[in-house]
Amino acid sequence: MGPNFCLYMLGVTLISGRLVVCDVTPSLCGAYLPGDIVIGILSSVHSNFTMFYASNRPYTPCADFNPISFVQSLAIIHTIEMINNSSFLPGIQLGYLMCDPCACASKALHCVEHMLAVNGSLPVLSDYSNFSSPVKAFLGERYSELSIPVAKLLSLYMIPQVIMRSTVVCG
């Protein structure tokens, strides 16, 4: 499959309404599909961010678009939709919320906080054993510099993160 075919499929997907642009903060949320179980996806489609103004947060514009990461993100979305269209999970629809942390650890943490938020804020509790987040699990970032701090934050909320590509071994 050539890159033109992938872009064509993205266009068809967007036109058919299968992807819904997240209506919260566009700089954090790239794609959203509601479901019974929502999976948070961190995928750096951009490999850098431009200007970072602490007083102007949460918006951090990304730069340096990476088409390979973009196609990998489309493959994740396609896989979830294939599972939904099969009989693999009868009666259960998987959803997703995809955010682009731009290969930046602080932005990755910000994305995770955004995805875990309940009614627009992240609760502070003394016991998180009964915490119910809209996102039930995360597909982690390919960079260990991002997946390790995210794993530490998610462990507080007892939410699993699956990381397929990170390479650093923690000792």
Secondary structure, DSSP 8 states (H G I E B T S, - for coil): --HHHHHHHHHHHHHHT-SB--SS-TTTEEEEE--SEEEEEE--SEEEES---GGGTT---EEEE-HHHHHHHHHHHHHHHHHHTSSSSTT--EEEEEE--TT-HHHHHHHHHHHH-BTTB----S--TT---SEEEEE--S-HHHHHHHHHHHHHHT--EE-SS------
